[in-house]
Amino acid sequence: MRLDKYLKVSRIIKRRTVANEACDAGRVTINGKVAKAGTEVKVGDIIEIAFGDKPVKAEILNVAEVIRKDDAKELFRYL
């Protein structure tokens, strides 16, 4: 699954366009490497997003195309 879509589906970022802009600005890394919006994500990857002065770090636990809002928090784990 594409990184920008995963960020939206998992509800780490609310909108896909915002996720896409964050990736284009170089604020998102996967396993320590700067990632573009089209980068494929897989289970076990570590995503780090720079939100202002506070970075958010999460591990991917599951990848699903469609998921309910209540179950979205099961897709990742904050580190």
Secondary structure, DSSP 8 states (H G I E B T S, - for coil): -BHHHHHHHTTSSS-HHHHHHHHHTT-EEETTEE--TT-B--TT-EEEEEETTEEEEEEE----SS--GGGGGGGEEE-
